[in-house]
Amino acid sequence: MAEIGIILLLFEVGLNTDIKRLIQSGTKSTIVAIIGFIAPLVFGFSIAYWLFELSLLISLFIGGTLTATSIGITVRVLTDLKFNNSHEGQIVLGAAVLDDILGVILLALLYEFSFGGGVNWVNATKVLIFVSAFFVLAPMLAKLMSIVIKRFHASSEIPGLIPTTIVSLVLFFAWLAHAVGAPELLGGFAAGLALSRRFFLPLGVTLRRDENFAKIIEEQMQPIISLFTPIFFVVVGLSINLREIDWTSSHIWGFSLVLLAVAIVGKMMGSFLIRENLASRLMIGMSMVPRGEVGLIFAELGRFSGIFNNEIHAGMVIVIVLTTIIPPFTIKWFYKRYSHLMNN
């Protein structure tokens, strides 16, 4: 049930991914996203590999976990502040979309490394080719299948037809992703991306979007997503054995605090490389910090594949929890105090 939950969680991330917003937001979003992806990856890997003397694969997983940005938390906070349609909000949301896509691709590579027994660049290249082909073909197939589902929905009196067929579609894509050598959750992400109200295709004339039907899919899938995804978070909590961790050791605290600093600074670096005033840069940077469910997915894959031991996994969860809970409060405080200085 937890594995179904994580697939549906990525399906929801895909549903909330706005490709058009990414294209419209331009180079500033791209800079914020790419720097916010590369900096935590490089710094996290370097610190784990050279400072804490961990293995190459563990260090890559640590760096990969720190690259995550939770688009769900970011959108929720910005919407609550009525800031999502502002100049800064558009940059953040565009960057978060690109960050999600880069993160999913990195997750596919780490998945290959974890189950392949180490870093193999030949296999990694094959995975990238398969993932690229999957991202191109899967959304088109999902879009075509959604048209079939819509027609059956219009003529059928069977209750629950949409959620039943959509769950089947998502799980089919999860199996398809696994068959091409990518993690199953990539299939969930691709299906969500294709069924999103904000997704478009080069074949847009042939496959016209029906935003009302897409909204119906979102509404009817929400109870199922809300049923299964908490089970994933419960399993993450159950997997941490706090008794096995030596809390008197300075290592766990040093490990967590250093990576926490990397997680915050690395995400904020990109915002200081774009032309905005200081208040806008800080707001954009803070909005990119939340890790949320995406970070937990990375950490759980590391634990499940045996890459992370209990102590490293606990340290990563501590970092993810702190970078999930603290930013919404700091963003709201900063906005109330300094919003008049921004370019919104």
C-alpha positions in Angstrom: 0.0 0.0 0.0 2.9 2.3 0.7 4.4 1.6 -2.7 1.0 2.5 -4.3 0.9 5.6 -2.1 4.3 6.8 -3.4 3.3 6.2 -7.0 0.0 8.2 -6.5 2.0 10.9 -4.7 4.1 11.4 -7.8 0.9 11.3 -9.9 -0.3 14.2 -7.8 3.0 16.0 -8.3 2.6 15.5 -12.0 -1.0 16.9 -11.9 0.3 20.0 -10.2 3.2 20.5 -12.7 2.6 23.4 -15.1 4.9 23.0 -18.1 3.4 26.1 -19.8 4.2 28.2 -16.7 7.9 27.0 -16.9 8.1 28.2 -20.6 6.5 31.5 -19.8 8.6 32.3 -16.8 11.8 32.4 -18.9 15.4 32.4 -18.1 15.1 33.6 -14.4 13.2 30.5 -13.4 15.7 28.3 -15.4 18.7 29.9 -13.5 17.0 29.5 -10.1 16.1 25.9 -10.8 19.4 24.7 -12.3 21.6 26.4 -9.7 19.2 25.2 -7.0 19.5 21.7 -8.3 23.3 21.6 -9.0 24.5 23.5 -5.8 22.9 21.1 -3.2 23.9 18.1 -5.3 27.6 19.1 -5.6 27.9 20.5 -2.0 26.0 17.6 -0.4 28.0 15.1 -2.3 31.3 16.8 -1.6 30.7 17.1 2.2 29.5 13.5 2.5 32.3 12.1 0.4 35.3 14.1 1.7 34.2 15.5 5.1 32.3 12.4 6.4 34.2 9.9 4.2 31.2 8.1 3.0 31.2 5.9 -0.1 30.6 7.3 -3.6 27.1 5.9 -3.9 25.9 7.0 -0.5 27.3 10.5 -1.2 25.4 10.7 -4.5 22.2 9.7 -2.7 22.7 12.4 -0.1 23.4 15.1 -2.7 20.4 13.8 -4.7 18.1 14.0 -1.7 19.1 17.6 -1.1 18.1 18.7 -4.6 14.4 18.1 -4.0 11.8 21.0 -3.9 8.2 20.3 -2.9 6.1 22.1 -5.5 3.0 21.2 -3.4 4.2 23.1 -0.3 5.5 26.0 -2.4 2.2 26.4 -4.2 0.2 26.1 -1.0 2.2 28.8 0.8 2.3 31.2 -2.1 -1.5 30.8 -2.7 -2.3 31.4 0.9 -0.4 34.7 0.6 -2.1 35.5 -2.7 1.5 35.8 -4.0 1.4 33.0 -6.6 0.5 35.4 -9.5 3.1 38.0 -8.6 6.4 38.4 -10.6 8.4 36.6 -7.9 5.7 33.9 -7.6 5.8 33.1 -11.3 9.6 32.7 -11.1 9.3 30.4 -8.1 6.6 28.2 -9.6 8.4 27.9 -13.0 11.6 27.0 -11.2 9.8 24.5 -9.0 8.4 22.7 -12.1 11.8 22.4 -13.7 13.3 21.3 -10.4 10.7 18.5 -10.1 11.5 17.3 -13.6 15.3 17.3 -13.0 14.7 15.6 -9.7 12.7 12.8 -11.2 15.4 12.2 -13.8 18.1 12.1 -11.1 15.9 9.7 -9.1 15.8 7.4 -12.1 19.7 7.5 -12.3 20.1 6.8 -8.6 17.6 4.0 -8.8 19.7 2.4 -11.5 22.9 2.9 -9.4 21.3 1.4 -6.3 20.0 -1.8 -7.9 23.0 -2.0 -10.3 25.4 -2.3 -7.4 27.3 0.9 -8.1 27.9 3.8 -10.5 27.8 2.5 -14.1 27.8 5.3 -16.7 27.0 2.9 -19.6 23.8 1.7 -17.8 23.1 5.3 -16.7 23.2 6.5 -20.4 20.7 3.7 -21.3 18.4 4.8 -18.5 18.5 8.4 -19.6 17.6 7.4 -23.2 14.8 5.2 -21.9 13.5 7.9 -19.5 13.7 10.5 -22.3 11.7 8.3 -24.6 9.3 7.5 -21.8 8.7 11.2 -21.1 8.0 11.9 -24.8 5.7 8.9 -25.5 4.0 8.2 -22.2 2.1 11.5 -21.9 0.9 11.2 -25.4 -0.4 7.7 -24.8 -2.0 8.8 -21.5 -3.7 11.7 -23.2 -5.1 9.4 -25.9 -6.3 7.0 -23.2 -8.0 9.8 -21.3 -10.1 10.6 -24.4 -11.3 7.0 -24.3 -12.0 7.2 -20.6 -14.0 10.4 -21.2 -16.2 8.8 -23.8 -17.0 5.8 -21.6 -17.7 8.2 -18.7 -20.2 10.1 -20.8 -22.2 6.9 -21.7 -21.7 4.7 -18.7 -23.7 4.6 -15.5 -21.1 2.6 -13.6 -20.2 4.5 -10.4 -16.6 5.2 -9.8 -15.6 4.7 -13.4 -13.1 7.6 -13.6 -11.1 6.8 -10.4 -11.0 3.1 -11.2 -9.7 3.5 -14.7 -7.3 6.3 -13.7 -5.8 4.2 -10.9 -5.4 1.3 -13.4 -3.8 3.7 -15.9 -1.4 5.1 -13.3 -0.4 1.6 -12.2 0.0 0.4 -15.8 2.4 3.3 -16.4 4.3 2.5 -13.2 4.8 -1.1 -14.5 5.8 0.3 -17.9 8.4 2.6 -16.2 9.8 -0.4 -14.3 10.0 -2.4 -17.6 12.2 0.2 -19.2 14.5 0.3 -16.2 13.2 3.4 -14.4 11.6 3.6 -11.0 7.9 2.8 -10.9 7.0 6.3 -9.5 8.2 7.8 -12.7 5.2 6.2 -14.4 2.9 7.9 -11.9 4.6 11.3 -12.6 4.2 10.9 -16.3 0.5 10.0 -16.1 -0.1 12.9 -13.8 1.7 15.2 -16.1 -0.3 14.1 -19.1 -3.7 14.4 -17.3 -2.9 17.8 -15.8 -5.1 20.7 -16.8 -2.0 22.6 -17.6 -0.4 20.1 -19.9 -0.1 20.7 -23.6 1.2 18.6 -26.6 2.7 19.5 -29.9 -0.3 17.7 -31.3 -2.6 20.2 -29.5 -4.8 20.6 -32.6 -5.6 16.8 -32.6 -5.7 16.3 -28.9 -7.6 19.3 -27.6 -7.6 19.9 -23.9 -10.8 19.5 -21.9 -10.1 21.4 -18.7 -13.4 20.5 -17.2 -12.8 16.8 -17.6 -9.2 17.2 -16.2 -10.7 19.0 -13.2 -13.2 16.1 -12.7 -10.2 13.7 -12.7 -8.4 15.7 -10.1 -11.4 15.9 -7.8 -12.4 12.2 -8.1 -8.8 11.0 -7.6 -8.2 13.2 -4.5 -9.9 10.8 -2.0 -7.8 7.9 -3.3 -4.6 9.8 -3.2 -5.5 11.0 0.3 -6.1 7.4 1.3 -2.9 5.9 0.1 -0.2 8.6 0.4 -0.3 8.9 4.2 0.6 5.2 4.4 3.9 6.0 2.6 4.6 8.6 5.3 3.7 6.2 8.1 6.1 3.6 6.6 8.9 6.3 6.5 8.3 6.9 10.2 8.2 3.2 11.1 11.5 2.7 9.2 13.4 5.0 11.5 14.6 3.2 14.7 15.4 6.0 17.0 16.8 3.6 19.7 19.6 2.5 17.4 20.9 6.1 17.0 23.5 7.4 19.5 22.0 10.8 20.2 24.9 11.6 22.5 27.3 11.4 19.6 28.3 14.7 18.0 28.4 12.9 14.6 24.6 12.7 14.0 24.1 16.3 15.1 27.1 17.5 13.0 26.0 15.5 10.0 22.4 16.9 10.2 23.3 20.5 10.8 26.0 20.7 8.1 23.6 19.1 5.5 20.8 21.4 6.8 23.0 24.4 6.0 23.8 23.0 2.5 20.0 22.3 1.9 19.1 26.0 2.7 22.1 27.8 1.2 22.2 25.6 -2.0 18.6 26.3 -2.8 18.9 30.0 -2.2 22.0 30.5 -4.3 20.2 30.6 -7.6 18.0 33.5 -6.6 21.1 35.7 -6.1 22.2 35.2 -9.7 19.2 36.9 -11.2 18.4 40.6 -11.5 16.0 41.4 -8.7 16.2 43.5 -5.6 17.4 41.9 -2.3 13.9 41.4 -0.9 12.7 39.6 -4.1 15.8 37.4 -4.2 15.3 36.4 -0.6 11.7 35.6 -1.1 12.4 33.5 -4.2 15.2 31.7 -2.5 13.2 30.8 0.7 10.3 29.6 -1.5 12.6 27.0 -3.1 13.8 25.5 0.2 10.9 23.2 1.2 11.7 19.5 0.5 8.5 17.8 1.7 7.3 14.6 0.1 9.9 14.8 -2.8 12.8 14.7 -0.4 11.3 11.8 1.6 10.9 9.8 -1.6 14.7 10.2 -2.3 15.5 9.2 1.3 13.2 6.3 1.3 14.7 4.9 -1.9 18.1 5.2 -0.3 16.9 3.2 2.8 14.9 0.7 0.8 17.8 -0.1 -1.5 20.2 -0.5 1.5 22.3 2.5 0.6 21.4 4.4 3.7 21.9 2.8 7.1 19.6 3.8 10.0 21.7 6.7 11.2 22.2 8.3 7.8 18.5 7.8 6.9 17.5 9.4 10.3 19.9 12.4 9.6 18.4 12.9 6.1 14.8 12.7 7.5 15.7 15.3 10.1 17.0 17.7 7.4 13.9 17.1 5.2 11.5 17.7 8.2 13.3 20.9 9.2 13.4 22.2 5.6 9.7 21.4 5.3 8.3 22.8 8.5 10.5 26.0 8.9 10.2 27.7 5.4 6.4 28.3 5.4 6.6 30.2 8.6 9.7 32.2 7.5 8.1 33.0 4.1 4.9 34.3 5.7 6.8 36.4 8.2 9.1 37.8 5.5 6.2 38.6 3.2 4.2 40.5 5.8 7.2 42.5 6.7 9.0 43.2 3.4 6.4 42.7 0.6 6.4 46.4 -0.1 10.0 46.2 -1.1 9.4 43.5 -3.8 8.8 43.9 -7.5 5.4 42.1 -7.3 
